[in-house]
Amino acid sequence: MSRKVLIVGGGSAGWITAAYLARQLSADLPGGIDLTLIESPDIDPIGVGEGTFPSIVNTLSRIGLDESVLFREADATYKQGVSFVNWIRGSDNYYHLFQPANKPNGLDLLPYWLLGEAGDVPWSSVASVQSRIVEACKAPKQFAPEGSTRSLAYAYHFDAAAFAGVLRRHATTMGVKHISDTVVDVQVSEDGAIHCVHTEKNGPMDADLYIDCTGFAARLIGKALGMPFTSCRHQLFTDRAVVIQQPYADLQKPIPSCTYATACKAGWIWDIGLRSRRGVGYVYSSSHTSDEDAIKQLKTYFGLVGASLEPRQIKFEAGYRKVQWHKNCVAIGLSAGFMEPLEATGLGLVESAAQTLAALFPWAGPLEMAAHQFNKKMARRYDNLVDFIKLHYCLSQRRDSEFWIDNCDPRSIPDSLQERLESWRYRTPDVIDIDYGHDTFIEGNWRQVLYGMGFRTDLSARRGAYRYHEAARKAFNDIARQADYAMSILPSHRDLIEDTVRRGSDPAKRNAVIAENN
């Protein structure tokens, strides 16, 4: 019986896992799990994962955390997608938006866009209203004092360290025991399972199930149990990031509701607007540029040339452990793996792992079957993500540096992705291409990146088989009118955030929202 659970490591990964398991497995009830999280006061979390994917909205709802707390305590803003700048030829941009493409009355508009029925306009601008909303720095929903749920799809940007603090405070109200201590040793039994962990202050601590959230160190799954790491370095080249955080000079300026990802000669720069500051980081390949040149590039982008401010540097390697659950130890977060941060997949993978663990949690019986299923599901999710992230790079027409030339080399493109692309030369991505049990991104996401990057699908052979041209033209016009209406009713991004913070500060309203979520 696996009722006693010990999470080693905090940060966003540890505390999302703790909060999710506490709520789903009833850590606050006598018949639920006994859940403890131990985190070291001497180890700082990475703390730069400021972007999320829309799944985070449902995750926070499931654990009963009102989003107004994020805006008030974690400097949060809304995120409606990503604006990719200079990825195609070096002087361009396209959007990957969260709002699904419209299929009015079941009619798929993409073939008709490819056949020219919407004119010479980007797919993202006719697929939904959201591109205009993002360009105008509008919010994804209206002012809603009574808690209206109607909105465009969105996720969040937030201060990662502050977010972990929000989750910590929330999780401890749901039965999670929090211990501030440092693990100094991991004792392994003769059968290869973890016997206990030894801590500086509390001595040995044992559990039925251990969850490794120790980040890149992978103290349990890697160092103690020796589960190997599979590198994706030959496909995803970026391996370092330098980061600068800067307060706004003017707190009244509009806040973007998307992440900006600007392609450079050896990688790309993220630009995220929080409520009180910007977070900017250059993700690059150390094989294609030096650390010094990377810092110079970042300062040039930020307008800080010659400034004494030194960016923080982070080293990483894209890849994952194919065995993330071994014996009585489960790795979640960076200890399990890391895909470069292009589509903010880090916390999404944590959410997936926590949800999968909750569903497979071994209340009774052996661990082997649950571990087998967990490993199979998570490995496939990582594999599928490699394809999606590589898509952004391999379709580029840039040839101004070795970085882009190498990314377009077929030898660096997974066979599975090459097969997809070959198939999509004569048909559009559809539900048959998606593994809904293991894919983070569905066909609408693939379509936005694929056609945003300038890929063309040749439908000429089947042009005569499309019979709804007039209906498609009408639908495109309807979407344009809907965008006009949305522009007229949606508030500015900053105004909605400030209003949300004010309402969230009202104890009566805040408690009512929390009670509703529970």
N, C-alpha and C positions, 0 to 999 in steps of 0.2 A: 504494500500500500504506500503510495507516494503522496503523503500529505504534507510533509515538512519540506519546504522549498527555500533555498538560499540563493539569492541573486548577489553575485559578486561584481561590484562596479555600479556607479550611478550614471550621471549624464542623461541625455535624452533617451538613449537606448534602455538603460536600466530602469528609469522611472516610467517610461511608456509601458514597458513590460510589466513592471510591478503594478501599475494602476489597472492595466487591462486584466491581468490575471486575478487581481484582488476583486474586481467587479464581477468577472465571469465565473470565478471559482469560489466566490463568497468567503473571502478572507476574514470578514467581519462576523461570520456566524460560527457557532460551535462545530457544525458539521462540514465547514469549509476547509480550505488549505491553511496551513501555518506558514505564513510568508514573511521572510526577513530579507532586507537589503542592506548590505554592508558596503560602504564606500570610503575610500581613503581621503582624509583631509589634506594629504600631502601630494595628491595627484590631481592636476587640473585636467578637466575634460577638453577635448579638441575644441568644441564650442564655436564652430564657424558654420555649421549646417543650418543656414537661416531660411532655406526654402523648403516647401513641402508640396505634396500632390493632393488632389481633392479628397482622397480617402481619409485624410486626417480629420476632416469635418465629422465623418461618421464615427471615427475612433473616439474623438473627444465627446461626442454625444453618448456613446456607449458607456463611457466611464463617468458620465454625469458632470462634465466640466463645461461651464458656460463660456462661450467665446469672448465675452466682454472682459473676462479675467486676463486673457492674453493681451488685449489692447491696453488694459490698465497696468499690468504688471510685467509684461514681456515685450513692450515696445512694438507690438504687432501691427501689421497692415494686411490688407487683402492681396492675394495673388490670383490673377485671372489667366495666367499663361506666361509664355516666354517670347520675347522679341529677339530673333536671331539676326544680328547685324553683321554684314560682310562675310557671310559664310559661303555664298555661291561664287561670286566673282571678285569680291573685295570691295564692292560699292553698292550694297543692296541690303534689303531686310525682308523678313517674313515672320509671321506669327504662328506659334503653336499654342492654340487657345484651349481652355478647358471645356467650354460649352460644346456639347456634341453637335455635329453637323445636322442640319435640318433634313428630315425625310417627311415632308408634308404628305399626309394621306398615304404613307408608305412608299412614296416615290423617291428613289435615290437620285439626287440631283447631280452627283459627281459626273456620270457619263455625259450629261447634257452640258455641264461646264466644259468638259474636255472637247465637246463638239462645237463649242463657241457660242452657246445660247445665252451666256451671261456677258459676252463681250470679252475684251482683253483686260481682265481684272484678276487679282490673286484669288485662289480658292478660299483662303481664310476670310476674305472680305465679303464673299457671297454665301458662304456656308452657314453663317450665323451673324447675329448682330454684334458680337463681342469685340471684334477688331475696332470698331468705331468707339465703343465704350472705353477700351483701353487707351486708344490714341488721345482721347479727351481727358484722361486721368479721372474718369468717373468711377463710382463704386459699383459693385455687382448687384446691389439691391437698394431699395428705398429706405428712408427713415422709417423705422417700425417700432414705435413705443410699445405696441401691444405684442411684439414678438412674431411678426409675419414670417412665414417660412419660404415665400416665393422669392427666387433669386436666380441669377445666372450662376453657373458652376464656378467655384472658387476654392482656393486653398489659403495658406497664410505665409507671410514672411514674419519672422520674429527673432529676437535675440536668443540664441540657442542656450546660453548659460542661464538666462532668466527663465526660459521655458522649462528647463530642468527643475528649477526652484519651484515654479508653479506646480509642476507635476508632483514634486516631493511633498509639498504641503497638502495637496489633494489626496495623494495615495495614503498618507499616514492617517487620514480621517476614515479610510476604508479598511483598516485592519492591517496595513503593512507596518512591520516593525523596522525602524531605521537605526542602524548602528554606524557610528563614525569611527572607523578603525582601519588599519592597514593589514592586508594579508601578506605574510612574510614567507609562507611555505604552503605547499599543497601536498598532502599525503595520499599516495595511491595504494590501494589494496592489491593483494596478490592476483585477484581476478581482473585487474586493469581498471576497476572503477575508482572513483574518488572516495576515500575513507573519511577525510575531513580537511578543513583548511585551518591553518594556524595564524592567529592574529597577534598583533603587538600587545594589545590591552586586554582582550577578552579570551586569549588562549585558543585552544582548539574549538572549532565549531563544526558540527556535522549536520547532514540533511539527507533526505531520501532522494532529492533531485537538486542539482546545482545548475545555475544559469550563469554562463560566462558573459558578462558585459564589461570586460576589462579593456575594450578597445583594441588597438593594433597590437598591444602587448600579448593578448590571448593567453593569459596566465594559466587558465585551466585547460581549455581545449587544445591549445598548441603546445605550450611549454611542458605542462604536466602529463597530458595524454598523448602528445605527439601526432595529432591529426594533421596531415599535410595540407599545405596551401597551394592551390592551383592558380598560377599566374595567367592573366589575360594581356600581358604586356606586349605581346606580338601583334595584338589587334587594337588595343586601346593604349596609345603611346604616352599620354600625359601621366606624370608621376609626382608632380610637386605643385604647390600653390603658395603664393605670397599674398598677404591680406592686409588691407588698411581699413580702419573704421574712422569716420569723420562726422562730427556733429554738423547739422545744418546751420548755415549762417542766417537763414531766414526761415523761421518755423511756420510761416504762412504760405510758403510756396507749395504748389501742387505735389502730391506724392504719386509716383507711378504705381499702377496696380498690376505690374508685370515685372518679371526679372528680365534685365537686358543681358544678353550673352553676345559679346562682340568678338568676332574671330580676329586673331593676330597671327603673326608669322610662325609662332611655335606653340600655339594653343588658343585660349580664349579668355576673356575677362568677364566675370559676372559683376553686375551692378544692381544692388538691392536697396530699395528705399524702405526704411523702417519709420516709425512715427517721429523719432527725434534725430535720426542719423542715417547716413548711407554706409553700407558695407560693400567694399569692392575687393575683388580678388582675382589674380591672374593664375589660371590653371595652365601649366605648360609641361613640355617634355624636356627633361634634362639632357636628353640625347640630341636635342635640336637647338638648344640655347643655353647660355650660362645663367647661373643664379643672379649674377650682377646685372646682366642685360634684362633679365626678367623684372628685377626691381626697378630698373630704369624705365622699362615699358609701362609698368603699373603707375609709376609716379607721373609719367607723361600723360597717361590717360586721365589721371585724377587731377592734373594741373598742379602737381606738387614738385616740379622739376627743381632740383637744388635744395629742397626742404630736408631738414635733418631727421624727420620722422622715418623710422625704420619699420618696414612691414614685418609682420610675423610670417615665418615660413613653416610649411607643413609638408612632410614627405609621405607618400603613400604609393601603393602598387595596386592596380586594378586586378581583381581576382577574388577567389572565394575558396572555402573548404568544402569539398564534396561531401564530407562527413561532418555535419554540424551538430549532430546528436550522437554521442558515443557513450555507451554504458549509461551512467546516471548523470551525464553532463550535456547541457544544451548551450550552444553558442548563439548569441543574438547580437546584432549590431556589427561593429567593426571587427570584433573577434571572429565573426563568421565569414565576413568578406566585405569588399567595398568596390562599387562601381564608380568611376569618376563622376563628379557631381553635376554633369551637364543637365540632366533632367530631374535633379533633386530626388534621386531614388533612395538615398540613405535612410531617411526616416520611414519611407514607404516600405522598405524591406524589413525594418524593425516591426512595423505594424503587421505585415504579413506573417512574420515569424511568431509574434505574440498570439495572433489569431489562430494560427495553425497549432501552436502548442496548447492553447486552451481547448481546441476541438479534440486533440489527440491525448489530452492529459491522462496519464495512467493511474487512475484511482485504484485499480486493482490489477493483478496479473503481471506478467513479465513486461519489461520495457522494450524488448527487441522489436516487436511489430510497430509500436508507435514511433520508435526511432527510425525504422526503415521507411515508413510513410513520410515522416517529417523530412528526412534527408532527400528522398526522391522529389518531393514537392519543391523544396527550397533550391535544390541544384538546378532543376528545370527553370525555375523563376530567374535565377542568375544567368543561365545560358541564354534565355530569351532576351534578357536585358542587354547582353553584349551585342546582339544583332541590332536592337533598336538604337542604342547609342552610336554604334559604328555607322549606321545609316546617315547620321548627320555629317560625318566626315567623308565617307567614300563617294558621295555624289557631288562633292565640291568641284568647281571648275577652276579653282585657284591653283596656280603653278608657280607662285612667287617665292616659294621656300621648299626646302626638303621635307619639312613636316607635312605639307599638303600633298606633295608628290608621293611620299611614302604611304599616306593614308589612302590614296587612290590606287595603290599597287594591289592588284587582285590577290597577291599572296598574303596580304594582311586582312582580307575580307573573309569572314567565316563562310564555309560552303553553304550553310543553311541560309545565310543572307543572300548570297549569290543566286541561290535557287529561287528565293522570293522575287528578287529583282528581275530575273529572267521571265518568270511567270507574269509579272506585272507589266511587262512590255506590251501585252495584248489584252489584259484585263485589269480591272481595278482591285485593290485590296478589299477583302470582304470577310464576313464572319468565318468562312471556312479556313482563313489563314490564322485565326486566333485560338489560342488555347486558354479558355476562360478560367480554368483552374490554376494556371501558372503564369499568365501574362499580366504584367502591370499595365501595359498599354494595349488598347483595343484598336479595331480597324480605323476609327476616326482619328486617333493619334497618329497612326502610320500614314494615313492619307495627308494629314496636314504637313508633316515633315517631308514626305516623299514629293508632294507637288509644290511645297514651299521651296524646296531645293532645286526645282526646275525639271524634275523627272517628267517625261511625257509617256503616256500610254496611248498606243495607236489603236483606235477603235474603228478605223475606216472600213475594215472588212465587215463589220456588223452594223454600220451606220443605219442601213435600211431597216434593221430590226427594232430600232427605237421609235416608239409611236407617240410619246407624250411630250413632244417638243413644245407645243403651246402651253400645256400645263406647267412645264418646267419654267418657261419664260414668265408665266404668271407668278409662280412660286418665288423666283428671284426678285421680282418686283415687290411681292408681299414682304419678303425679308428686308428689303430696303426700307419699306414703310415702317416695319416693326422697329428697325434701327432708329429711324427718325423719332418714333414715339418713345423708345427707351432713352434716347438722348434728352428728350424733353422732361422726363420724370425722374431720372436718376440723379442723386446728389453728387457732389465732388467726392472723391475718395477721402480726402482729409476731413471734410465736413462730417461724413458718416462715421469715421473713426472717433472724432472728438465727441460726437453725439452718443456713440456707443459707450465710450468711457464715462461720460456723465451719467448715463442711465445705469451702467454697471456699478457705479459708486453708491447708488441708492439701495440700502440694505433690503428694503421691502421688495423692490422689483427684482433684485438679484436673487433673493431666496425663492421668489415665485418661479423664476426661470429654472433654477436648479431643481426645485420640486417637480416641475413639469418634465424635465429630462430624466428624472429618476422614476 
